[in-house]
Amino acid sequence: MRIVSGMRPTGKLHLGHYFGVIKNWVKLQEEHETFFFVADWHALTTGYKNISALHENIEELMVDWIALGLDPQKSVLFIQSKVKEHAELYLLLGMITPKSWLEWNPTYKDLKYNLLRISDLELMIKNSIRDIVKEVVAKLPYKVEDFELLEEQLVDDMAQSIIKGIFEGYLARDILREINVSKRDFYETDTFGFLGYPVLQAADILIYKAKGVPVGEDQLPHIELTREIARRFNYLYGETFPEPEALLTPTSKLPGTDGRKMSKSYNNAIYFADSKEEVQSKVMKFFTDPQKLRKGDPGRPEICPVFFYHKIFTEEVTVKQIEEDCKKGALGCVDCKRMMFERLEAFLEPIREKRQKAKENIKQIKHAFLDGSHTASKIARQTLEEVRERMNLV
């Protein structure tokens, strides 16, 4: 099976990236024909203003991929922007993709509101208008087939209109001062590239006629949109693209040092580029059971991020002993963290060594990605020739 996936170069990789994505990619490359690309164009959809570190981030991503086990002898590893055919197919698919498909994409609005830090404001507005919308729907002079669906659609549309009204000045501007977001922020986030990035994503997949795309559950709407675009193209111009299947990635949502999802934006991540001393410092600051204040207090390992790490990095027999000792109050959090650090460091040390070797051989790695880009481009050109012929552009 031909499989395609990519990753935006937004900085060094951390443990969450490995257990959420890379570990599965390494497995897939042993069993399938795999194409993995550095999605530098995608990085511009939300980070078009902050490009100073883009080259460095691309290099760091390549180094991390090699250190974590992706092999240019087993996978086609390439840079998205080096394969210009992606851009042409993006343009052609954009011609046939209804704008409403992109606006209905749930990730589009969610990501935009998260970037602007107005998700809480949206939720407050929705809660305040929900009862009013119910009354309106109940008084409609038409037969309603699905009350809940219509209500939800109206609540969502009204909330978005009210938010737009806040930024346009239809409501008091005190709200903008409270959330510290300006009208300029609102509209500068709403770019054509940001709205259309799912079409570029579809082009990334369809140009290789991929049969499978490894994704997490949050990416399922994008794969379905890709399938819709493929179906529409095939209907309009003749059978050309297979409809790719989403390969749900078996992920472990690794918590960060504060117990939340590991993320660069939360400043709670353990990076593969971290030194042994940096990792130890982060581990010793880990969030634990807030009710276990002293060593003798009984703990709740099921809610403790440190114990979650033990389940991944520590042998099963020891994990059971740690669980029992924690519940009985026989094991303190400091000792538990020290044990976890030893197991975690045993996992990280060989990767750190491979990473250092990869950095020393960065020229060869760049050549490998350039070769991969040439290989990808040959396949992409073949697809584009067929697409142009189908669309009567030849």
Steps between C-alpha positions, in 0.01 A plus 500: 500500500627850419485725806554877522529731800677821595597716794534876533847627597412708805796411722683210663304178555400382846387171652138571409590516129673164518224308677225683313641478145860398431494161675214395273675636189811294579284189520313583179821544299585136569170378355394746228615744233528818706538868413569742788549870435601814685192720454672839478219657294251392765714672764425830325122467530510619862864608535547716191624792712759301694728350238843585647544152650344303212829370353626403845172326583513301175853380582402413857204300372716305254756423773229383741337279237826322425588464870158352573524234232361632173726361228548656154580149374155380605285815462490789255590793727462840337430872534153609387611826337764316293221317317331785313236264360322516838431868436359443150267225614397721794406770248303261278317332790418846637309570179251221573475518880189684627586772753233367734692171537790695646288723723319196641829333587487488884877532537503830310292692751636317805859571404425861418322562830777324694764713331305812594423372852126559451373141543373582851322808365328289235386248762359776722306649208361159399379428853330840522304466173412130504160540673405786266584287196287214635202736520559626146518147358184400687309793340613438142204472258670203331531133582838434665645158430785518754456753780839434667700530179326822396538653846871417508552648155318822593685532832833456322414747222367761745803469727735554205294801386509651849877450522543664161275782624723551802804551275303723262396725788128411507541417870691685771876468452554425870494130407800543269698665778411214735619226262789714367426427133463766232296525180830475312584173677159362403532570129873432462436146624227456240723461193428318175782256580353423842154438357633293210762291677279186493510521119880511512484205736282317249752578225781365719318167524336465160805591295655167609172311467546390859274226633562573869566802720601448866315756713362560845125534555517880484617476137215278378300794356798588279522149359127496432533833319785354293274208410222744402738697276623176338139390439410838351801499267427142390135587436584811297794373297516123525649248741843632601553493875445219751314608814759478779416325823578647840733273697418588859826530688514311830614790716601544860414855602817559694451763771742787538674604820187683620261212431349657189555371148866538409536809283762759413241774558441380859877500573461153651686282249802272519695534176734251338748788476496546881816408689496240777512781756208682337289186497578429865407854599168472315420159649561620855252784440230264373141547617388214729196406709408830677363308800828319565689767691742279695667167437274315744177628343315244285513596134278459196732375222213484252493882481874559527694589179820356649334159535375530140865525394589199712240297307680589177866488600519266802480119497156363589600327825651819637198704389271279710728543801510878453119508482464301823764700688348831387151402615634386837709813550824298496639689199551874494460716190867608493623139498235407244619783271863392536409146398301629205786723390739203492262302274425801281869583464574141396254556213625849410878450517541290182266736312701797621817335369337428162376858490848637558640277227223614266583867569863429415384345172242767415636544146442134419154515655412804291615312190283204600195727529589663168521157336166415658355823359618401150341155539175653623503754216525227232187331635321833547574602139342181370183570698490860381533397136194281546314779681577754227383258234178429693434875535576560131800720584747315277 
